[in-house]
Amino acid sequence: MGRTLARSEIAEVVSPILAGASALIKGGTHPKSLQQLVDNREKRARAVAYINAGCPELPVELLAGSVPLIDEKFFLQEAFLLTVPTNYIYEIQLESFFRVNRQQFSSVDEGLNDQNFARGTNHLETGKTYLVKLFGVTQRVSSEDCLGLYRTQHGIFTGAQGLTLVWQKAKSVLLSEHSVLVSYDEKDKLGIDSQGRPAVPFVGCYLTGKFNFFVGTFEGGGWYPDTYIIVFCECA
């Protein structure tokens, strides 16, 4: 993890954020922008850097849900540590996942298989612990917006394989909000859909409470505020 901050440093970074959030909420506004929460530019920059570092000593949940990072189109909903299980094998992860969990999905796209998603940029390491951030969406975002988010976070592209690991931990968010959970890779590393287009894997939970594991088109209509983007990060 990152270096430990002194209490005075934590207070300097966090106090204006929490004070700004409290004032907005009392006024009937739900904060969706860091600019709304911190007026001082220098402190805002330090807050962004601190959150980006993974909040090594401050519980992430104090900030999650109201403080976005960098781009006002996104906000940090949740963050947690995830250790890749010992039975994780990149080359057969999708087959293994669906063998155990297929009955929990109403529908699964036929393109979600290990052969189609074999070109991933990163292969997660068995036994290694990563910091996983779930970013909510405040307005329509494109695939390029999402790739930009990964880059500002120094995120690791994990595609469909990473999504299978996060799904179990994120189920409660999906069920409560009937949302969509998306995991990206570089455009030329994604699998393809039935029409040969780069395919972005996602899990959706709808009003029925049932899950579907589908793919969206990289250059399609974009994602909307019922969407969460998965970003894996190295633990400093």
BAMARTI-723828 format. One record per residue (C-alpha): x, y, z; residue number from 0; residue in three letters. Coordinates in steps of 0.2 Angstrom, whole numbers, plus 2048, in hexadecimal, padded with zeros to 3 digits. Each point is the difference from the previous one (the first is absolute). Example, Ala and Ser with C-alpha at 12.3 -4.5 7.8 and 13.67 -1.06 7.14 Angstrom:
// residues 2
c1 = 83E&c2 = 7EA&c3 = 827&resi = 0&resn = ALA .
c1 = 806&c2 = 811&c3 = 7FD&resi = 1&resn = SER .
END
This chain:
// residues 236
c1 = 800&c2 = 800&c3 = 800&resi = 0&resn = MET .
c1 = 805&c2 = 812&c3 = 7FF&resi = 1&resn = GLY .
c1 = 809&c2 = 80A&c3 = 80E&resi = 2&resn = ARG .
c1 = 7F7&c2 = 803&c3 = 810&resi = 3&resn = THR .
c1 = 7FA&c2 = 812&c3 = 802&resi = 4&resn = LEU .
c1 = 801&c2 = 809&c3 = 810&resi = 5&resn = ALA .
c1 = 7F0&c2 = 805&c3 = 809&resi = 6&resn = ARG .
c1 = 802&c2 = 812&c3 = 7FB&resi = 7&resn = SER .
c1 = 802&c2 = 7FC&c3 = 7EE&resi = 8&resn = GLU .
c1 = 7F1&c2 = 7F5&c3 = 800&resi = 9&resn = ILE .
c1 = 7F6&c2 = 80E&c3 = 808&resi = 10&resn = ALA .
c1 = 806&c2 = 80D&c3 = 7F4&resi = 11&resn = GLU .
c1 = 7FB&c2 = 7F5&c3 = 7F1&resi = 12&resn = VAL .
c1 = 7EF&c2 = 7F9&c3 = 807&resi = 13&resn = VAL .
c1 = 7F9&c2 = 80E&c3 = 80A&resi = 14&resn = SER .
c1 = 7FC&c2 = 80C&c3 = 7F1&resi = 15&resn = PRO .
c1 = 7F8&c2 = 7F1&c3 = 7F7&resi = 16&resn = ILE .
c1 = 7F5&c2 = 7FB&c3 = 80E&resi = 17&resn = LEU .
c1 = 7FB&c2 = 812&c3 = 804&resi = 18&resn = ALA .
c1 = 7FC&c2 = 803&c3 = 7EE&resi = 19&resn = GLY .
c1 = 7F6&c2 = 7F0&c3 = 7FF&resi = 20&resn = ALA .
c1 = 7F6&c2 = 804&c3 = 810&resi = 21&resn = SER .
c1 = 7FC&c2 = 812&c3 = 7FA&resi = 22&resn = ALA .
c1 = 7FA&c2 = 7FA&c3 = 7EF&resi = 23&resn = LEU .
c1 = 7F5&c2 = 7F2&c3 = 807&resi = 24&resn = ILE .
c1 = 7F8&c2 = 80C&c3 = 80D&resi = 25&resn = LYS .
c1 = 7FC&c2 = 80B&c3 = 7F1&resi = 26&resn = GLY .
c1 = 7F7&c2 = 7F2&c3 = 7F7&resi = 27&resn = GLY .
c1 = 80E&c2 = 7FC&c3 = 7F4&resi = 28&resn = THR .
c1 = 809&c2 = 7EF&c3 = 7FE&resi = 29&resn = HIS .
c1 = 812&c2 = 804&c3 = 7FC&resi = 30&resn = PRO .
c1 = 807&c2 = 7F9&c3 = 7F0&resi = 31&resn = LYS .
c1 = 80F&c2 = 80A&c3 = 7FD&resi = 32&resn = SER .
c1 = 810&c2 = 803&c3 = 80A&resi = 33&resn = LEU .
c1 = 7FF&c2 = 812&c3 = 7FB&resi = 34&resn = GLN .
c1 = 7F0&c2 = 801&c3 = 809&resi = 35&resn = GLN .
c1 = 808&c2 = 7FA&c3 = 810&resi = 36&resn = LEU .
c1 = 811&c2 = 808&c3 = 801&resi = 37&resn = VAL .
c1 = 802&c2 = 813&c3 = 7FA&resi = 38&resn = ASP .
c1 = 812&c2 = 801&c3 = 803&resi = 39&resn = ASN .
c1 = 809&c2 = 7FA&c3 = 7F0&resi = 40&resn = ARG .
c1 = 810&c2 = 7FA&c3 = 80A&resi = 41&resn = GLU .
c1 = 7F6&c2 = 7F6&c3 = 80C&resi = 42&resn = LYS .
c1 = 7F5&c2 = 7F9&c3 = 7F2&resi = 43&resn = ARG .
c1 = 810&c2 = 7FA&c3 = 7F7&resi = 44&resn = ALA .
c1 = 806&c2 = 7F8&c3 = 810&resi = 45&resn = ARG .
c1 = 7F0&c2 = 7F8&c3 = 803&resi = 46&resn = ALA .
c1 = 800&c2 = 7F8&c3 = 7EE&resi = 47&resn = VAL .
c1 = 812&c2 = 7FA&c3 = 803&resi = 48&resn = ALA .
c1 = 7FC&c2 = 7F9&c3 = 810&resi = 49&resn = TYR .
c1 = 7F0&c2 = 7F6&c3 = 7FA&resi = 50&resn = ILE .
c1 = 80A&c2 = 7FB&c3 = 7F1&resi = 51&resn = ASN .
c1 = 80D&c2 = 7F8&c3 = 80B&resi = 52&resn = ALA .
c1 = 7F3&c2 = 7F4&c3 = 807&resi = 53&resn = GLY .
c1 = 7FD&c2 = 809&c3 = 811&resi = 54&resn = CYS .
c1 = 80C&c2 = 7F5&c3 = 809&resi = 55&resn = PRO .
c1 = 7FB&c2 = 805&c3 = 812&resi = 56&resn = GLU .
c1 = 7EF&c2 = 808&c3 = 7FD&resi = 57&resn = LEU .
c1 = 7F1&c2 = 7F5&c3 = 7FE&resi = 58&resn = PRO .
c1 = 7FB&c2 = 802&c3 = 7EE&resi = 59&resn = VAL .
c1 = 7EE&c2 = 7FF&c3 = 805&resi = 60&resn = GLU .
c1 = 801&c2 = 811&c3 = 807&resi = 61&resn = LEU .
c1 = 802&c2 = 807&c3 = 7EF&resi = 62&resn = LEU .
c1 = 7F7&c2 = 7F3&c3 = 7F5&resi = 63&resn = ALA .
c1 = 7F0&c2 = 806&c3 = 7F8&resi = 64&resn = GLY .
c1 = 803&c2 = 812&c3 = 801&resi = 65&resn = SER .
c1 = 811&c2 = 804&c3 = 7FA&resi = 66&resn = VAL .
c1 = 805&c2 = 7FD&c3 = 7EE&resi = 67&resn = PRO .
c1 = 811&c2 = 800&c3 = 7F9&resi = 68&resn = LEU .
c1 = 807&c2 = 80C&c3 = 7F2&resi = 69&resn = ILE .
c1 = 7F1&c2 = 7FF&c3 = 7F4&resi = 70&resn = ASP .
c1 = 7EF&c2 = 805&c3 = 806&resi = 71&resn = GLU .
c1 = 7F8&c2 = 7F3&c3 = 7F6&resi = 72&resn = LYS .
c1 = 806&c2 = 7F3&c3 = 80D&resi = 73&resn = PHE .
c1 = 7FF&c2 = 7FE&c3 = 812&resi = 74&resn = PHE .
c1 = 808&c2 = 7F3&c3 = 80C&resi = 75&resn = LEU .
c1 = 7F2&c2 = 7F5&c3 = 807&resi = 76&resn = GLN .
c1 = 80A&c2 = 7F2&c3 = 809&resi = 77&resn = GLU .
c1 = 812&c2 = 7FA&c3 = 801&resi = 78&resn = ALA .
c1 = 806&c2 = 7F0&c3 = 808&resi = 79&resn = PHE .
c1 = 80F&c2 = 7F4&c3 = 800&resi = 80&resn = LEU .
c1 = 7FF&c2 = 7F0&c3 = 7F5&resi = 81&resn = LEU .
c1 = 80C&c2 = 7F1&c3 = 801&resi = 82&resn = THR .
c1 = 800&c2 = 7F6&c3 = 7F0&resi = 83&resn = VAL .
c1 = 7FB&c2 = 7EE&c3 = 806&resi = 84&resn = PRO .
c1 = 80C&c2 = 7F1&c3 = 7FE&resi = 85&resn = THR .
c1 = 7F5&c2 = 7F7&c3 = 7F3&resi = 86&resn = ASN .
c1 = 800&c2 = 80F&c3 = 7F4&resi = 87&resn = TYR .
c1 = 807&c2 = 7FC&c3 = 7EF&resi = 88&resn = ILE .
c1 = 7FF&c2 = 80D&c3 = 7F3&resi = 89&resn = TYR .
c1 = 7FF&c2 = 7F4&c3 = 7F1&resi = 90&resn = GLU .
c1 = 7F1&c2 = 7F7&c3 = 807&resi = 91&resn = ILE .
c1 = 7F8&c2 = 80D&c3 = 80C&resi = 92&resn = GLN .
c1 = 7F0&c2 = 803&c3 = 7F7&resi = 93&resn = LEU .
c1 = 7FD&c2 = 7ED&c3 = 7FE&resi = 94&resn = GLU .
c1 = 803&c2 = 7FD&c3 = 812&resi = 95&resn = SER .
c1 = 7F5&c2 = 80F&c3 = 806&resi = 96&resn = PHE .
c1 = 7F1&c2 = 7FB&c3 = 7F6&resi = 97&resn = PHE .
c1 = 802&c2 = 7ED&c3 = 805&resi = 98&resn = ARG .
c1 = 7FD&c2 = 806&c3 = 812&resi = 99&resn = VAL .
c1 = 7F5&c2 = 80F&c3 = 7FD&resi = 100&resn = ASN .
c1 = 7F6&c2 = 7FE&c3 = 7F0&resi = 101&resn = ARG .
c1 = 7F0&c2 = 7FD&c3 = 809&resi = 102&resn = GLN .
c1 = 800&c2 = 811&c3 = 808&resi = 103&resn = GLN .
c1 = 7FF&c2 = 808&c3 = 7EF&resi = 104&resn = PHE .
c1 = 7F0&c2 = 801&c3 = 7F6&resi = 105&resn = SER .
c1 = 80A&c2 = 803&c3 = 7F0&resi = 106&resn = SER .
c1 = 812&c2 = 7FF&c3 = 7FB&resi = 107&resn = VAL .
c1 = 807&c2 = 806&c3 = 7EF&resi = 108&resn = ASP .
c1 = 807&c2 = 7F2&c3 = 7F6&resi = 109&resn = GLU .
c1 = 80F&c2 = 80A&c3 = 7FC&resi = 110&resn = GLY .
c1 = 805&c2 = 800&c3 = 813&resi = 111&resn = LEU .
c1 = 80D&c2 = 7F2&c3 = 7FF&resi = 112&resn = ASN .
c1 = 813&c2 = 7FE&c3 = 802&resi = 113&resn = ASP .
c1 = 804&c2 = 7FF&c3 = 7EE&resi = 114&resn = GLN .
c1 = 7F7&c2 = 811&c3 = 7FC&resi = 115&resn = ASN .
c1 = 808&c2 = 809&c3 = 80F&resi = 116&resn = PHE .
c1 = 811&c2 = 7F8&c3 = 7FF&resi = 117&resn = ALA .
c1 = 80A&c2 = 810&c3 = 7FB&resi = 118&resn = ARG .
c1 = 7FE&c2 = 80A&c3 = 810&resi = 119&resn = GLY .
c1 = 80D&c2 = 80E&c3 = 804&resi = 120&resn = THR .
c1 = 803&c2 = 7FA&c3 = 812&resi = 121&resn = ASN .
c1 = 7FF&c2 = 7EF&c3 = 808&resi = 122&resn = HIS .
c1 = 7FC&c2 = 801&c3 = 812&resi = 123&resn = LEU .
c1 = 80C&c2 = 7F7&c3 = 80C&resi = 124&resn = GLU .
c1 = 7FA&c2 = 7F2&c3 = 80A&resi = 125&resn = THR .
c1 = 802&c2 = 804&c3 = 813&resi = 126&resn = GLY .
c1 = 803&c2 = 812&c3 = 7FD&resi = 127&resn = LYS .
c1 = 7F6&c2 = 80E&c3 = 808&resi = 128&resn = THR .
c1 = 7F9&c2 = 80E&c3 = 7F6&resi = 129&resn = TYR .
c1 = 7F6&c2 = 810&c3 = 804&resi = 130&resn = LEU .
c1 = 7F0&c2 = 800&c3 = 7F7&resi = 131&resn = VAL .
c1 = 7F6&c2 = 810&c3 = 7FD&resi = 132&resn = LYS .
c1 = 7EE&c2 = 801&c3 = 7FA&resi = 133&resn = LEU .
c1 = 7FC&c2 = 810&c3 = 7F8&resi = 134&resn = PHE .
c1 = 7EE&c2 = 806&c3 = 7FD&resi = 135&resn = GLY .
c1 = 7FB&c2 = 80A&c3 = 7F1&resi = 136&resn = VAL .
c1 = 7F7&c2 = 811&c3 = 801&resi = 137&resn = THR .
c1 = 7FC&c2 = 803&c3 = 7EE&resi = 138&resn = GLN .
c1 = 802&c2 = 7F7&c3 = 7EF&resi = 139&resn = ARG .
c1 = 812&c2 = 7FA&c3 = 7FE&resi = 140&resn = VAL .
c1 = 809&c2 = 7F9&c3 = 7F1&resi = 141&resn = SER .
c1 = 80D&c2 = 7F2&c3 = 7FF&resi = 142&resn = SER .
c1 = 80D&c2 = 80D&c3 = 7FE&resi = 143&resn = GLU .
c1 = 7FA&c2 = 808&c3 = 810&resi = 144&resn = ASP .
c1 = 802&c2 = 7F0&c3 = 809&resi = 145&resn = CYS .
c1 = 811&c2 = 7FC&c3 = 7F9&resi = 146&resn = LEU .
c1 = 805&c2 = 812&c3 = 806&resi = 147&resn = GLY .
c1 = 7FA&c2 = 7FB&c3 = 811&resi = 148&resn = LEU .
c1 = 80B&c2 = 7F1&c3 = 801&resi = 149&resn = TYR .
c1 = 80F&c2 = 80A&c3 = 7FA&resi = 150&resn = ARG .
c1 = 7FE&c2 = 80E&c3 = 80E&resi = 151&resn = THR .
c1 = 7FE&c2 = 7F2&c3 = 80D&resi = 152&resn = GLN .
c1 = 80F&c2 = 7F7&c3 = 7F9&resi = 153&resn = HIS .
c1 = 7F4&c2 = 7F1&c3 = 7FF&resi = 154&resn = GLY .
c1 = 803&c2 = 7EF&c3 = 7FA&resi = 155&resn = ILE .
c1 = 7F5&c2 = 7FA&c3 = 7F1&resi = 156&resn = PHE .
c1 = 7F9&c2 = 7EF&c3 = 805&resi = 157&resn = THR .
c1 = 7F1&c2 = 7FD&c3 = 7F4&resi = 158&resn = GLY .
c1 = 7F4&c2 = 7F2&c3 = 802&resi = 159&resn = ALA .
c1 = 80B&c2 = 7F6&c3 = 80B&resi = 160&resn = GLN .
c1 = 802&c2 = 80E&c3 = 80D&resi = 161&resn = GLY .
c1 = 7ED&c2 = 803&c3 = 800&resi = 162&resn = LEU .
c1 = 7FD&c2 = 7EE&c3 = 805&resi = 163&resn = THR .
c1 = 80A&c2 = 803&c3 = 810&resi = 164&resn = LEU .
c1 = 7F8&c2 = 810&c3 = 804&resi = 165&resn = VAL .
c1 = 7EE&c2 = 7FB&c3 = 7FD&resi = 166&resn = TRP .
c1 = 7FE&c2 = 7F6&c3 = 810&resi = 167&resn = GLN .
c1 = 806&c2 = 80F&c3 = 80B&resi = 168&resn = LYS .
c1 = 7F5&c2 = 80C&c3 = 7F6&resi = 169&resn = ALA .
c1 = 7F0&c2 = 7F6&c3 = 7FF&resi = 170&resn = LYS .
c1 = 7F8&c2 = 80A&c3 = 80F&resi = 171&resn = SER .
c1 = 803&c2 = 811&c3 = 7F6&resi = 172&resn = VAL .
c1 = 7F9&c2 = 7F8&c3 = 7F1&resi = 173&resn = LEU .
c1 = 7F1&c2 = 7F9&c3 = 808&resi = 174&resn = LEU .
c1 = 7FB&c2 = 810&c3 = 80A&resi = 175&resn = SER .
c1 = 802&c2 = 80C&c3 = 7F1&resi = 176&resn = GLU .
c1 = 7FB&c2 = 7F4&c3 = 7F2&resi = 177&resn = HIS .
c1 = 811&c2 = 806&c3 = 7F8&resi = 178&resn = SER .
c1 = 80D&c2 = 7FB&c3 = 7F3&resi = 179&resn = VAL .
c1 = 812&c2 = 7FB&c3 = 804&resi = 180&resn = LEU .
c1 = 80C&c2 = 802&c3 = 7F2&resi = 181&resn = VAL .
c1 = 812&c2 = 7FB&c3 = 7FE&resi = 182&resn = SER .
c1 = 80B&c2 = 807&c3 = 7F2&resi = 183&resn = TYR .
c1 = 810&c2 = 7FB&c3 = 7F7&resi = 184&resn = ASP .
c1 = 809&c2 = 809&c3 = 7F2&resi = 185&resn = GLU .
c1 = 7F5&c2 = 800&c3 = 7F0&resi = 186&resn = LYS .
c1 = 80C&c2 = 7F5&c3 = 7F6&resi = 187&resn = ASP .
c1 = 801&c2 = 7F4&c3 = 80F&resi = 188&resn = LYS .
c1 = 7ED&c2 = 7FD&c3 = 802&resi = 189&resn = LEU .
c1 = 7F6&c2 = 7F1&c3 = 7FA&resi = 190&resn = GLY .
c1 = 7F4&c2 = 803&c3 = 7F1&resi = 191&resn = ILE .
c1 = 7ED&c2 = 7FF&c3 = 800&resi = 192&resn = ASP .
c1 = 7F6&c2 = 7F6&c3 = 7F3&resi = 193&resn = SER .
c1 = 802&c2 = 80E&c3 = 7F3&resi = 194&resn = GLN .
c1 = 813&c2 = 800&c3 = 802&resi = 195&resn = GLY .
c1 = 801&c2 = 810&c3 = 80A&resi = 196&resn = ARG .
c1 = 80B&c2 = 803&c3 = 810&resi = 197&resn = PRO .
c1 = 7F5&c2 = 7FA&c3 = 80E&resi = 198&resn = ALA .
c1 = 800&c2 = 808&c3 = 812&resi = 199&resn = VAL .
c1 = 7FA&c2 = 7F3&c3 = 80D&resi = 200&resn = PRO .
c1 = 7F3&c2 = 805&c3 = 80D&resi = 201&resn = PHE .
c1 = 7F5&c2 = 7F8&c3 = 80D&resi = 202&resn = VAL .
c1 = 7EE&c2 = 808&c3 = 802&resi = 203&resn = GLY .
c1 = 7F4&c2 = 7FE&c3 = 80E&resi = 204&resn = CYS .
c1 = 7EE&c2 = 805&c3 = 7FB&resi = 205&resn = TYR .
c1 = 7F0&c2 = 803&c3 = 809&resi = 206&resn = LEU .
c1 = 7FD&c2 = 7ED&c3 = 800&resi = 207&resn = THR .
c1 = 80F&c2 = 7FE&c3 = 80C&resi = 208&resn = GLY .
c1 = 808&c2 = 7F4&c3 = 7F3&resi = 209&resn = LYS .
c1 = 811&c2 = 802&c3 = 7F9&resi = 210&resn = PHE .
c1 = 806&c2 = 800&c3 = 7EE&resi = 211&resn = ASN .
c1 = 812&c2 = 7FF&c3 = 7F9&resi = 212&resn = PHE .
c1 = 800&c2 = 809&c3 = 7F0&resi = 213&resn = PHE .
c1 = 80C&c2 = 80A&c3 = 7F4&resi = 214&resn = VAL .
c1 = 7FD&c2 = 812&c3 = 7FA&resi = 215&resn = GLY .
c1 = 808&c2 = 808&c3 = 7F1&resi = 216&resn = THR .
c1 = 810&c2 = 80A&c3 = 803&resi = 217&resn = PHE .
c1 = 7FA&c2 = 80D&c3 = 7F4&resi = 218&resn = GLU .
c1 = 7ED&c2 = 7FF&c3 = 805&resi = 219&resn = GLY .
c1 = 7F5&c2 = 80C&c3 = 809&resi = 220&resn = GLY .
c1 = 80A&c2 = 801&c3 = 810&resi = 221&resn = GLY .
c1 = 7FC&c2 = 7FD&c3 = 812&resi = 222&resn = TRP .
c1 = 7F4&c2 = 80A&c3 = 80B&resi = 223&resn = TYR .
c1 = 7FE&c2 = 804&c3 = 813&resi = 224&resn = PRO .
c1 = 7FA&c2 = 7EE&c3 = 804&resi = 225&resn = ASP .
c1 = 812&c2 = 7FA&c3 = 7FC&resi = 226&resn = THR .
c1 = 80F&c2 = 7FC&c3 = 80A&resi = 227&resn = TYR .
c1 = 812&c2 = 7FF&c3 = 7F9&resi = 228&resn = ILE .
c1 = 80C&c2 = 7F3&c3 = 807&resi = 229&resn = ILE .
c1 = 812&c2 = 807&c3 = 802&resi = 230&resn = VAL .
c1 = 80D&c2 = 7F4&c3 = 807&resi = 231&resn = PHE .
c1 = 810&c2 = 809&c3 = 807&resi = 232&resn = CYS .
c1 = 810&c2 = 7FA&c3 = 807&resi = 233&resn = GLU .
c1 = 802&c2 = 801&c3 = 813&resi = 234&resn = CYS .
c1 = 80E&c2 = 80C&c3 = 803&resi = 235&resn = ALA .
END
